[in-house]
Amino acid sequence: MRKNFPWEGLLNWIVVVLTLSLLVSCSSKSAIVGKWSEIGGTETIEFFKDGTVSVVDNGITMGGSYKFVEKDRIKLELSGLGALAGPIVAKVSIKGDELTFTMPDGEVSKYKRAK
């Protein structure tokens, strides 16, 4: 016969909450994977599962890497001409098929998921 401890139910709920938190966190990070086109502009950004990124604007392509440093903050490190800007940490928001970057200076860029 198994003994029930008073805290056993609480422990089960903690495990469930931690598991759901992990799933939500992972899903938001994977939501950025894919190709995005700037709304009202010419830039496209493609995020890959392996943490690399490709940015194309006016025929110029820059590669680099990205990683989430917080749930809603992403760090981009571009190579080539993009390296001159140094690492960029921006607030990121994804709602449906719209991606929004808010730069540290308050500049906002919006992108639509490319088909």
Backbone as XML, in Angstrom:
<?xml version="1.0"?>
<chain id="A" units="angstrom">
  <residue number="1" name="MET">
    <atom name="N" x="0.828" y="-1.171" z="0.000"/>
    <atom name="CA" x="0.000" y="0.000" z="0.000"/>
    <atom name="C" x="0.883" y="1.250" z="0.000"/>
  </residue>
  <residue number="2" name="ARG">
    <atom name="N" x="0.559" y="2.195" z="-0.866"/>
    <atom name="CA" x="1.351" y="3.421" z="-1.011"/>
    <atom name="C" x="0.846" y="4.487" z="-0.043"/>
  </residue>
  <residue number="3" name="LYS">
    <atom name="N" x="1.799" y="5.146" z="0.632"/>
    <atom name="CA" x="1.456" y="6.222" z="1.549"/>
    <atom name="C" x="1.413" y="7.538" z="0.789"/>
  </residue>
  <residue number="4" name="ASN">
    <atom name="N" x="0.401" y="8.338" z="1.024"/>
    <atom name="CA" x="0.331" y="9.670" z="0.436"/>
    <atom name="C" x="0.885" y="10.685" z="1.424"/>
  </residue>
  <residue number="5" name="PHE">
    <atom name="N" x="1.824" y="11.463" z="0.957"/>
    <atom name="CA" x="2.372" y="12.521" z="1.775"/>
    <atom name="C" x="1.578" y="13.792" z="1.519"/>
  </residue>
  <residue number="6" name="PRO">
    <atom name="N" x="1.426" y="14.665" z="2.494"/>
    <atom name="CA" x="0.617" y="15.876" z="2.332"/>
    <atom name="C" x="1.102" y="16.781" z="1.199"/>
  </residue>
  <residue number="7" name="TRP">
    <atom name="N" x="2.377" y="16.777" z="0.916"/>
    <atom name="CA" x="2.930" y="17.666" z="-0.102"/>
    <atom name="C" x="2.995" y="17.027" z="-1.477"/>
  </residue>
  <residue number="8" name="GLU">
    <atom name="N" x="2.573" y="15.785" z="-1.600"/>
    <atom name="CA" x="2.676" y="15.073" z="-2.877"/>
    <atom name="C" x="1.862" y="15.756" z="-3.980"/>
  </residue>
  <residue number="9" name="GLY">
    <atom name="N" x="0.638" y="16.204" z="-3.670"/>
    <atom name="CA" x="-0.181" y="16.896" z="-4.663"/>
    <atom name="C" x="0.453" y="18.192" z="-5.111"/>
  </residue>
  <residue number="10" name="LEU">
    <atom name="N" x="1.025" y="18.927" z="-4.167"/>
    <atom name="CA" x="1.702" y="20.181" z="-4.488"/>
    <atom name="C" x="2.899" y="19.927" z="-5.383"/>
  </residue>
  <residue number="11" name="LEU">
    <atom name="N" x="3.659" y="18.895" z="-5.093"/>
    <atom name="CA" x="4.820" y="18.539" z="-5.892"/>
    <atom name="C" x="4.405" y="18.217" z="-7.329"/>
  </residue>
  <residue number="12" name="ASN">
    <atom name="N" x="3.312" y="17.493" z="-7.499"/>
    <atom name="CA" x="2.822" y="17.172" z="-8.844"/>
    <atom name="C" x="2.466" y="18.443" z="-9.612"/>
  </residue>
  <residue number="13" name="TRP">
    <atom name="N" x="1.810" y="19.402" z="-8.939"/>
    <atom name="CA" x="1.450" y="20.664" z="-9.600"/>
    <atom name="C" x="2.685" y="21.464" z="-9.986"/>
  </residue>
  <residue number="14" name="ILE">
    <atom name="N" x="3.692" y="21.455" z="-9.147"/>
    <atom name="CA" x="4.931" y="22.175" z="-9.458"/>
    <atom name="C" x="5.577" y="21.585" z="-10.707"/>
  </residue>
  <residue number="15" name="VAL">
    <atom name="N" x="5.612" y="20.276" z="-10.812"/>
    <atom name="CA" x="6.183" y="19.619" z="-11.994"/>
    <atom name="C" x="5.395" y="19.998" z="-13.244"/>
  </residue>
  <residue number="16" name="VAL">
    <atom name="N" x="4.071" y="20.002" z="-13.163"/>
    <atom name="CA" x="3.230" y="20.364" z="-14.305"/>
    <atom name="C" x="3.495" y="21.811" z="-14.730"/>
  </residue>
  <residue number="17" name="VAL">
    <atom name="N" x="3.543" y="22.733" z="-13.765"/>
    <atom name="CA" x="3.761" y="24.149" z="-14.078"/>
    <atom name="C" x="5.137" y="24.363" z="-14.709"/>
  </residue>
  <residue number="18" name="LEU">
    <atom name="N" x="6.167" y="23.734" z="-14.163"/>
    <atom name="CA" x="7.507" y="23.869" z="-14.728"/>
    <atom name="C" x="7.573" y="23.309" z="-16.152"/>
  </residue>
  <residue number="19" name="THR">
    <atom name="N" x="6.920" y="22.189" z="-16.389"/>
    <atom name="CA" x="6.905" y="21.590" z="-17.719"/>
    <atom name="C" x="6.205" y="22.507" z="-18.719"/>
  </residue>
  <residue number="20" name="LEU">
    <atom name="N" x="5.057" y="23.052" z="-18.337"/>
    <atom name="CA" x="4.331" y="23.966" z="-19.229"/>
    <atom name="C" x="5.141" y="25.227" z="-19.494"/>
  </residue>
  <residue number="21" name="SER">
    <atom name="N" x="5.815" y="25.758" z="-18.489"/>
    <atom name="CA" x="6.648" y="26.949" z="-18.672"/>
    <atom name="C" x="7.756" y="26.680" z="-19.674"/>
  </residue>
  <residue number="22" name="LEU">
    <atom name="N" x="8.376" y="25.529" z="-19.571"/>
    <atom name="CA" x="9.437" y="25.163" z="-20.500"/>
    <atom name="C" x="8.899" y="25.047" z="-21.918"/>
  </residue>
  <residue number="23" name="LEU">
    <atom name="N" x="7.743" y="24.423" z="-22.082"/>
    <atom name="CA" x="7.146" y="24.280" z="-23.406"/>
    <atom name="C" x="6.794" y="25.634" z="-24.011"/>
  </residue>
  <residue number="24" name="VAL">
    <atom name="N" x="6.235" y="26.533" z="-23.245"/>
    <atom name="CA" x="5.881" y="27.863" z="-23.747"/>
    <atom name="C" x="7.137" y="28.611" z="-24.134"/>
  </residue>
  <residue number="25" name="SER">
    <atom name="N" x="8.165" y="28.538" z="-23.315"/>
    <atom name="CA" x="9.421" y="29.223" z="-23.596"/>
    <atom name="C" x="10.043" y="28.710" z="-24.889"/>
  </residue>
  <residue number="26" name="CYS">
    <atom name="N" x="10.086" y="27.404" z="-25.060"/>
    <atom name="CA" x="10.663" y="26.823" z="-26.264"/>
    <atom name="C" x="9.836" y="27.160" z="-27.488"/>
  </residue>
  <residue number="27" name="SER">
    <atom name="N" x="8.516" y="27.163" z="-27.367"/>
    <atom name="CA" x="7.682" y="27.428" z="-28.530"/>
    <atom name="C" x="7.814" y="28.871" z="-28.997"/>
  </residue>
  <residue number="28" name="SER">
    <atom name="N" x="7.988" y="29.832" z="-28.083"/>
    <atom name="CA" x="8.138" y="31.218" z="-28.503"/>
    <atom name="C" x="9.465" y="31.416" z="-29.234"/>
  </residue>
  <residue number="29" name="LYS">
    <atom name="N" x="10.493" y="30.710" z="-28.795"/>
    <atom name="CA" x="11.788" y="30.812" z="-29.461"/>
    <atom name="C" x="11.742" y="30.175" z="-30.838"/>
  </residue>
  <residue number="30" name="SER">
    <atom name="N" x="11.038" y="29.081" z="-30.974"/>
    <atom name="CA" x="10.975" y="28.422" z="-32.277"/>
    <atom name="C" x="10.012" y="29.139" z="-33.221"/>
  </residue>
  <residue number="31" name="ALA">
    <atom name="N" x="9.138" y="29.994" z="-32.691"/>
    <atom name="CA" x="8.186" y="30.723" z="-33.540"/>
    <atom name="C" x="8.883" y="31.692" z="-34.479"/>
  </residue>
  <residue number="32" name="ILE">
    <atom name="N" x="10.093" y="32.108" z="-34.151"/>
    <atom name="CA" x="10.804" y="33.077" z="-34.976"/>
    <atom name="C" x="11.433" y="32.412" z="-36.205"/>
  </residue>
  <residue number="33" name="VAL">
    <atom name="N" x="11.610" y="31.096" z="-36.159"/>
    <atom name="CA" x="12.247" y="30.377" z="-37.269"/>
    <atom name="C" x="11.411" y="30.539" z="-38.528"/>
  </residue>
  <residue number="34" name="GLY">
    <atom name="N" x="12.079" y="30.926" z="-39.611"/>
    <atom name="CA" x="11.424" y="31.124" z="-40.895"/>
    <atom name="C" x="11.852" y="32.429" z="-41.529"/>
  </residue>
  <residue number="35" name="LYS">
    <atom name="N" x="11.201" y="32.754" z="-42.632"/>
    <atom name="CA" x="11.549" y="33.947" z="-43.403"/>
    <atom name="C" x="10.528" y="35.046" z="-43.158"/>
  </residue>
  <residue number="36" name="TRP">
    <atom name="N" x="11.016" y="36.282" z="-42.968"/>
    <atom name="CA" x="10.186" y="37.438" z="-42.658"/>
    <atom name="C" x="10.513" y="38.572" z="-43.625"/>
  </residue>
  <residue number="37" name="SER">
    <atom name="N" x="9.484" y="39.253" z="-44.110"/>
    <atom name="CA" x="9.644" y="40.388" z="-45.024"/>
    <atom name="C" x="9.228" y="41.674" z="-44.314"/>
  </residue>
  <residue number="38" name="GLU">
    <atom name="N" x="10.060" y="42.698" z="-44.426"/>
    <atom name="CA" x="9.779" y="43.974" z="-43.781"/>
    <atom name="C" x="8.509" y="44.599" z="-44.346"/>
  </residue>
  <residue number="39" name="ILE">
    <atom name="N" x="7.644" y="45.049" z="-43.478"/>
    <atom name="CA" x="6.404" y="45.713" z="-43.904"/>
    <atom name="C" x="6.761" y="47.136" z="-44.333"/>
  </residue>
  <residue number="40" name="GLY">
    <atom name="N" x="6.461" y="47.465" z="-45.577"/>
    <atom name="CA" x="6.764" y="48.801" z="-46.090"/>
    <atom name="C" x="8.224" y="49.012" z="-46.423"/>
  </residue>
  <residue number="41" name="GLY">
    <atom name="N" x="8.992" y="47.939" z="-46.501"/>
    <atom name="CA" x="10.421" y="48.046" z="-46.807"/>
    <atom name="C" x="10.878" y="46.930" z="-47.718"/>
  </residue>
  <residue number="42" name="THR">
    <atom name="N" x="12.183" y="46.816" z="-47.877"/>
    <atom name="CA" x="12.751" y="45.834" z="-48.803"/>
    <atom name="C" x="13.531" y="44.721" z="-48.115"/>
  </residue>
  <residue number="43" name="GLU">
    <atom name="N" x="13.709" y="44.814" z="-46.814"/>
    <atom name="CA" x="14.541" y="43.859" z="-46.086"/>
    <atom name="C" x="13.813" y="42.544" z="-45.828"/>
  </residue>
  <residue number="44" name="THR">
    <atom name="N" x="14.545" y="41.452" z="-45.935"/>
    <atom name="CA" x="14.044" y="40.143" z="-45.506"/>
    <atom name="C" x="15.032" y="39.567" z="-44.506"/>
  </residue>
  <residue number="45" name="ILE">
    <atom name="N" x="14.494" y="38.879" z="-43.529"/>
    <atom name="CA" x="15.313" y="38.220" z="-42.505"/>
    <atom name="C" x="14.860" y="36.771" z="-42.437"/>
  </residue>
  <residue number="46" name="GLU">
    <atom name="N" x="15.828" y="35.868" z="-42.428"/>
    <atom name="CA" x="15.492" y="34.453" z="-42.268"/>
    <atom name="C" x="16.242" y="33.901" z="-41.061"/>
  </residue>
  <residue number="47" name="PHE">
    <atom name="N" x="15.467" y="33.359" z="-40.114"/>
    <atom name="CA" x="16.017" y="32.749" z="-38.908"/>
    <atom name="C" x="15.989" y="31.239" z="-39.082"/>
  </residue>
  <residue number="48" name="PHE">
    <atom name="N" x="17.104" y="30.586" z="-38.780"/>
    <atom name="CA" x="17.215" y="29.146" z="-38.911"/>
    <atom name="C" x="17.254" y="28.490" z="-37.527"/>
  </residue>
  <residue number="49" name="LYS">
    <atom name="N" x="16.849" y="27.222" z="-37.475"/>
    <atom name="CA" x="16.788" y="26.491" z="-36.204"/>
    <atom name="C" x="18.143" y="26.403" z="-35.507"/>
  </residue>
  <residue number="50" name="ASP">
    <atom name="N" x="19.221" y="26.412" z="-36.295"/>
    <atom name="CA" x="20.559" y="26.243" z="-35.711"/>
    <atom name="C" x="21.132" y="27.518" z="-35.090"/>
  </residue>
  <residue number="51" name="GLY">
    <atom name="N" x="20.326" y="28.597" z="-35.037"/>
    <atom name="CA" x="20.796" y="29.835" z="-34.423"/>
    <atom name="C" x="21.472" y="30.795" z="-35.386"/>
  </residue>
  <residue number="52" name="THR">
    <atom name="N" x="21.407" y="30.496" z="-36.681"/>
    <atom name="CA" x="21.975" y="31.416" z="-37.668"/>
    <atom name="C" x="20.854" y="32.252" z="-38.278"/>
  </residue>
  <residue number="53" name="VAL">
    <atom name="N" x="21.258" y="33.384" z="-38.857"/>
    <atom name="CA" x="20.313" y="34.312" z="-39.457"/>
    <atom name="C" x="20.909" y="34.850" z="-40.749"/>
  </residue>
  <residue number="54" name="SER">
    <atom name="N" x="20.028" y="35.151" z="-41.698"/>
    <atom name="CA" x="20.432" y="35.760" z="-42.958"/>
    <atom name="C" x="19.567" y="36.996" z="-43.182"/>
  </residue>
  <residue number="55" name="VAL">
    <atom name="N" x="20.221" y="38.128" z="-43.462"/>
    <atom name="CA" x="19.522" y="39.383" z="-43.704"/>
    <atom name="C" x="19.855" y="39.833" z="-45.117"/>
  </residue>
  <residue number="56" name="VAL">
    <atom name="N" x="18.811" y="40.135" z="-45.912"/>
    <atom name="CA" x="19.001" y="40.607" z="-47.282"/>
    <atom name="C" x="18.266" y="41.926" z="-47.442"/>
  </residue>
  <residue number="57" name="ASP">
    <atom name="N" x="19.003" y="42.947" z="-47.937"/>
    <atom name="CA" x="18.387" y="44.249" z="-48.187"/>
    <atom name="C" x="19.096" y="44.904" z="-49.362"/>
  </residue>
  <residue number="58" name="ASN">
    <atom name="N" x="18.315" y="45.306" z="-50.352"/>
    <atom name="CA" x="18.851" y="45.966" z="-51.553"/>
    <atom name="C" x="20.001" y="45.187" z="-52.184"/>
  </residue>
  <residue number="59" name="GLY">
    <atom name="N" x="19.860" y="43.881" z="-52.259"/>
    <atom name="CA" x="20.864" y="43.036" z="-52.905"/>
    <atom name="C" x="22.069" y="42.707" z="-52.042"/>
  </residue>
  <residue number="60" name="ILE">
    <atom name="N" x="22.137" y="43.222" z="-50.847"/>
    <atom name="CA" x="23.258" y="42.945" z="-49.943"/>
    <atom name="C" x="22.806" y="41.899" z="-48.922"/>
  </residue>
  <residue number="61" name="THR">
    <atom name="N" x="23.593" y="40.823" z="-48.820"/>
    <atom name="CA" x="23.277" y="39.741" z="-47.889"/>
    <atom name="C" x="24.289" y="39.732" z="-46.753"/>
  </residue>
  <residue number="62" name="MET">
    <atom name="N" x="23.757" y="39.637" z="-45.535"/>
    <atom name="CA" x="24.614" y="39.522" z="-44.357"/>
    <atom name="C" x="24.175" y="38.290" z="-43.580"/>
  </residue>
  <residue number="63" name="GLY">
    <atom name="N" x="25.133" y="37.518" z="-43.128"/>
    <atom name="CA" x="24.845" y="36.368" z="-42.296"/>
    <atom name="C" x="25.214" y="36.686" z="-40.863"/>
  </residue>
  <residue number="64" name="GLY">
    <atom name="N" x="24.863" y="35.797" z="-39.986"/>
    <atom name="CA" x="25.218" y="35.981" z="-38.586"/>
    <atom name="C" x="24.542" y="34.961" z="-37.710"/>
  </residue>
  <residue number="65" name="SER">
    <atom name="N" x="24.434" y="35.314" z="-36.435"/>
    <atom name="CA" x="23.813" y="34.404" z="-35.478"/>
    <atom name="C" x="22.840" y="35.180" z="-34.604"/>
  </residue>
  <residue number="66" name="TYR">
    <atom name="N" x="21.963" y="34.422" z="-33.955"/>
    <atom name="CA" x="21.011" y="35.021" z="-33.028"/>
    <atom name="C" x="20.804" y="34.084" z="-31.854"/>
  </residue>
  <residue number="67" name="LYS">
    <atom name="N" x="20.422" y="34.673" z="-30.735"/>
    <atom name="CA" x="20.014" y="33.872" z="-29.587"/>
    <atom name="C" x="19.129" y="34.735" z="-28.704"/>
  </residue>
  <residue number="68" name="PHE">
    <atom name="N" x="18.209" y="34.084" z="-28.020"/>
    <atom name="CA" x="17.350" y="34.779" z="-27.081"/>
    <atom name="C" x="18.124" y="34.926" z="-25.774"/>
  </residue>
  <residue number="69" name="VAL">
    <atom name="N" x="18.261" y="36.174" z="-25.307"/>
    <atom name="CA" x="18.943" y="36.424" z="-24.042"/>
    <atom name="C" x="17.930" y="36.557" z="-22.903"/>
  </residue>
  <residue number="70" name="GLU">
    <atom name="N" x="16.689" y="36.785" z="-23.259"/>
    <atom name="CA" x="15.552" y="36.774" z="-22.348"/>
    <atom name="C" x="14.370" y="36.282" z="-23.169"/>
  </residue>
  <residue number="71" name="LYS">
    <atom name="N" x="13.253" y="36.055" z="-22.512"/>
    <atom name="CA" x="12.072" y="35.542" z="-23.211"/>
    <atom name="C" x="11.661" y="36.441" z="-24.374"/>
  </residue>
  <residue number="72" name="ASP">
    <atom name="N" x="11.783" y="37.768" z="-24.193"/>
    <atom name="CA" x="11.346" y="38.703" z="-25.232"/>
    <atom name="C" x="12.480" y="39.581" z="-25.769"/>
  </residue>
  <residue number="73" name="ARG">
    <atom name="N" x="13.734" y="39.133" z="-25.603"/>
    <atom name="CA" x="14.881" y="39.892" z="-26.104"/>
    <atom name="C" x="15.790" y="38.958" z="-26.898"/>
  </residue>
  <residue number="74" name="ILE">
    <atom name="N" x="16.191" y="39.458" z="-28.059"/>
    <atom name="CA" x="17.029" y="38.669" z="-28.947"/>
    <atom name="C" x="18.333" y="39.426" z="-29.205"/>
  </residue>
  <residue number="75" name="LYS">
    <atom name="N" x="19.421" y="38.669" z="-29.290"/>
    <atom name="CA" x="20.726" y="39.253" z="-29.596"/>
    <atom name="C" x="21.123" y="38.804" z="-30.995"/>
  </residue>
  <residue number="76" name="LEU">
    <atom name="N" x="21.360" y="39.779" z="-31.870"/>
    <atom name="CA" x="21.796" y="39.502" z="-33.239"/>
    <atom name="C" x="23.254" y="39.917" z="-33.393"/>
  </residue>
  <residue number="77" name="GLU">
    <atom name="N" x="24.052" y="39.044" z="-33.974"/>
    <atom name="CA" x="25.439" y="39.360" z="-34.273"/>
    <atom name="C" x="25.645" y="39.054" z="-35.753"/>
  </residue>
  <residue number="78" name="LEU">
    <atom name="N" x="25.774" y="40.120" z="-36.543"/>
    <atom name="CA" x="25.929" y="39.962" z="-37.987"/>
    <atom name="C" x="27.401" y="40.028" z="-38.378"/>
  </residue>
  <residue number="79" name="SER">
    <atom name="N" x="27.724" y="39.415" z="-39.503"/>
    <atom name="CA" x="29.086" y="39.464" z="-40.025"/>
    <atom name="C" x="29.117" y="40.440" z="-41.202"/>
  </residue>
  <residue number="80" name="GLY">
    <atom name="N" x="30.255" y="40.593" z="-41.814"/>
    <atom name="CA" x="30.385" y="41.515" z="-42.947"/>
    <atom name="C" x="30.129" y="42.949" z="-42.508"/>
  </residue>
  <residue number="81" name="LEU">
    <atom name="N" x="29.406" y="43.698" z="-43.324"/>
    <atom name="CA" x="29.105" y="45.092" z="-42.996"/>
    <atom name="C" x="28.280" y="45.213" z="-41.721"/>
  </residue>
  <residue number="82" name="GLY">
    <atom name="N" x="27.465" y="44.229" z="-41.431"/>
    <atom name="CA" x="26.636" y="44.243" z="-40.235"/>
    <atom name="C" x="27.448" y="44.202" z="-38.951"/>
  </residue>
  <residue number="83" name="ALA">
    <atom name="N" x="28.682" y="43.683" z="-39.039"/>
    <atom name="CA" x="29.539" y="43.603" z="-37.859"/>
    <atom name="C" x="29.941" y="44.985" z="-37.369"/>
  </residue>
  <residue number="84" name="LEU">
    <atom name="N" x="29.909" y="45.976" z="-38.259"/>
    <atom name="CA" x="30.270" y="47.336" z="-37.863"/>
    <atom name="C" x="29.331" y="47.887" z="-36.792"/>
  </residue>
  <residue number="85" name="ALA">
    <atom name="N" x="28.084" y="47.446" z="-36.808"/>
    <atom name="CA" x="27.103" y="47.900" z="-35.817"/>
    <atom name="C" x="27.307" y="47.215" z="-34.469"/>
  </residue>
  <residue number="86" name="GLY">
    <atom name="N" x="28.054" y="46.130" z="-34.455"/>
    <atom name="CA" x="28.250" y="45.372" z="-33.224"/>
    <atom name="C" x="27.019" y="44.544" z="-32.906"/>
  </residue>
  <residue number="87" name="PRO">
    <atom name="N" x="27.049" y="43.830" z="-31.794"/>
    <atom name="CA" x="25.879" y="43.036" z="-31.406"/>
    <atom name="C" x="24.670" y="43.942" z="-31.155"/>
  </residue>
  <residue number="88" name="ILE">
    <atom name="N" x="23.519" y="43.482" z="-31.562"/>
    <atom name="CA" x="22.278" y="44.228" z="-31.365"/>
    <atom name="C" x="21.375" y="43.407" z="-30.455"/>
  </residue>
  <residue number="89" name="VAL">
    <atom name="N" x="20.902" y="44.015" z="-29.382"/>
    <atom name="CA" x="19.925" y="43.362" z="-28.511"/>
    <atom name="C" x="18.631" y="44.152" z="-28.645"/>
  </residue>
  <residue number="90" name="ALA">
    <atom name="N" x="17.585" y="43.481" z="-29.104"/>
    <atom name="CA" x="16.304" y="44.147" z="-29.348"/>
    <atom name="C" x="15.178" y="43.377" z="-28.683"/>
  </residue>
  <residue number="91" name="LYS">
    <atom name="N" x="14.129" y="44.104" z="-28.344"/>
    <atom name="CA" x="12.916" y="43.457" z="-27.846"/>
    <atom name="C" x="12.212" y="42.856" z="-29.058"/>
  </residue>
  <residue number="92" name="VAL">
    <atom name="N" x="11.702" y="41.662" z="-28.911"/>
    <atom name="CA" x="11.036" y="40.981" z="-30.014"/>
    <atom name="C" x="9.652" y="40.530" z="-29.572"/>
  </residue>
  <residue number="93" name="SER">
    <atom name="N" x="8.700" y="40.678" z="-30.497"/>
    <atom name="CA" x="7.332" y="40.259" z="-30.234"/>
    <atom name="C" x="6.796" y="39.577" z="-31.484"/>
  </residue>
  <residue number="94" name="ILE">
    <atom name="N" x="6.182" y="38.421" z="-31.310"/>
    <atom name="CA" x="5.583" y="37.700" z="-32.429"/>
    <atom name="C" x="4.114" y="37.488" z="-32.110"/>
  </residue>
  <residue number="95" name="LYS">
    <atom name="N" x="3.266" y="38.034" z="-32.981"/>
    <atom name="CA" x="1.820" y="37.855" z="-32.838"/>
    <atom name="C" x="1.299" y="37.380" z="-34.188"/>
  </residue>
  <residue number="96" name="GLY">
    <atom name="N" x="0.921" y="36.104" z="-34.236"/>
    <atom name="CA" x="0.460" y="35.532" z="-35.497"/>
    <atom name="C" x="1.595" y="35.536" z="-36.500"/>
  </residue>
  <residue number="97" name="ASP">
    <atom name="N" x="1.352" y="36.180" z="-37.648"/>
    <atom name="CA" x="2.357" y="36.252" z="-38.707"/>
    <atom name="C" x="3.077" y="37.588" z="-38.729"/>
  </residue>
  <residue number="98" name="GLU">
    <atom name="N" x="3.099" y="38.298" z="-37.596"/>
    <atom name="CA" x="3.787" y="39.581" z="-37.538"/>
    <atom name="C" x="4.878" y="39.555" z="-36.473"/>
  </residue>
  <residue number="99" name="LEU">
    <atom name="N" x="6.058" y="39.973" z="-36.889"/>
    <atom name="CA" x="7.233" y="40.045" z="-36.031"/>
    <atom name="C" x="7.581" y="41.517" z="-35.831"/>
  </residue>
  <residue number="100" name="THR">
    <atom name="N" x="7.776" y="41.926" z="-34.581"/>
    <atom name="CA" x="8.122" y="43.314" z="-34.281"/>
    <atom name="C" x="9.419" y="43.345" z="-33.496"/>
  </residue>
  <residue number="101" name="PHE">
    <atom name="N" x="10.361" y="44.168" z="-33.977"/>
    <atom name="CA" x="11.596" y="44.433" z="-33.247"/>
    <atom name="C" x="11.524" y="45.845" z="-32.705"/>
  </residue>
  <residue number="102" name="THR">
    <atom name="N" x="11.858" y="46.023" z="-31.446"/>
    <atom name="CA" x="11.995" y="47.352" z="-30.864"/>
    <atom name="C" x="13.449" y="47.497" z="-30.432"/>
  </residue>
  <residue number="103" name="MET">
    <atom name="N" x="14.139" y="48.417" z="-31.096"/>
    <atom name="CA" x="15.554" y="48.630" z="-30.832"/>
    <atom name="C" x="15.740" y="49.425" z="-29.538"/>
  </residue>
  <residue number="104" name="PRO">
    <atom name="N" x="16.948" y="49.399" z="-28.978"/>
    <atom name="CA" x="17.201" y="50.141" z="-27.730"/>
    <atom name="C" x="16.888" y="51.641" z="-27.843"/>
  </residue>
  <residue number="105" name="ASP">
    <atom name="N" x="17.014" y="52.208" z="-29.037"/>
    <atom name="CA" x="16.728" y="53.642" z="-29.213"/>
    <atom name="C" x="15.239" y="53.913" z="-29.438"/>
  </residue>
  <residue number="106" name="GLY">
    <atom name="N" x="14.412" y="52.847" z="-29.391"/>
    <atom name="CA" x="12.969" y="52.999" z="-29.556"/>
    <atom name="C" x="12.471" y="52.794" z="-30.980"/>
  </residue>
  <residue number="107" name="GLU">
    <atom name="N" x="13.384" y="52.666" z="-31.942"/>
    <atom name="CA" x="12.975" y="52.429" z="-33.335"/>
    <atom name="C" x="12.278" y="51.075" z="-33.449"/>
  </residue>
  <residue number="108" name="VAL">
    <atom name="N" x="11.149" y="51.057" z="-34.158"/>
    <atom name="CA" x="10.367" y="49.839" z="-34.305"/>
    <atom name="C" x="10.372" y="49.395" z="-35.766"/>
  </residue>
  <residue number="109" name="SER">
    <atom name="N" x="10.641" y="48.109" z="-35.985"/>
    <atom name="CA" x="10.595" y="47.509" z="-37.327"/>
    <atom name="C" x="9.616" y="46.351" z="-37.289"/>
  </residue>
  <residue number="110" name="LYS">
    <atom name="N" x="8.748" y="46.297" z="-38.316"/>
    <atom name="CA" x="7.741" y="45.221" z="-38.370"/>
    <atom name="C" x="7.933" y="44.390" z="-39.630"/>
  </residue>
  <residue number="111" name="TYR">
    <atom name="N" x="7.690" y="43.090" z="-39.466"/>
    <atom name="CA" x="7.875" y="42.121" z="-40.554"/>
    <atom name="C" x="6.663" y="41.197" z="-40.598"/>
  </residue>
  <residue number="112" name="LYS">
    <atom name="N" x="6.368" y="40.731" z="-41.800"/>
    <atom name="CA" x="5.310" y="39.727" z="-42.032"/>
    <atom name="C" x="5.980" y="38.431" z="-42.398"/>
  </residue>
  <residue number="113" name="ARG">
    <atom name="N" x="5.432" y="37.317" z="-41.917"/>
    <atom name="CA" x="5.987" y="36.006" z="-42.288"/>
    <atom name="C" x="5.848" y="35.816" z="-43.789"/>
  </residue>
  <residue number="114" name="ALA">
    <atom name="N" x="6.933" y="35.469" z="-44.440"/>
    <atom name="CA" x="6.926" y="35.250" z="-45.888"/>
    <atom name="C" x="6.312" y="33.890" z="-46.187"/>
  </residue>
  <residue number="115" name="LYS">
    <atom name="N" x="5.567" y="33.832" z="-47.253"/>
    <atom name="CA" x="4.915" y="32.574" z="-47.647"/>
    <atom name="C" x="5.843" y="31.704" z="-48.437"/>
  </residue>
</chain>
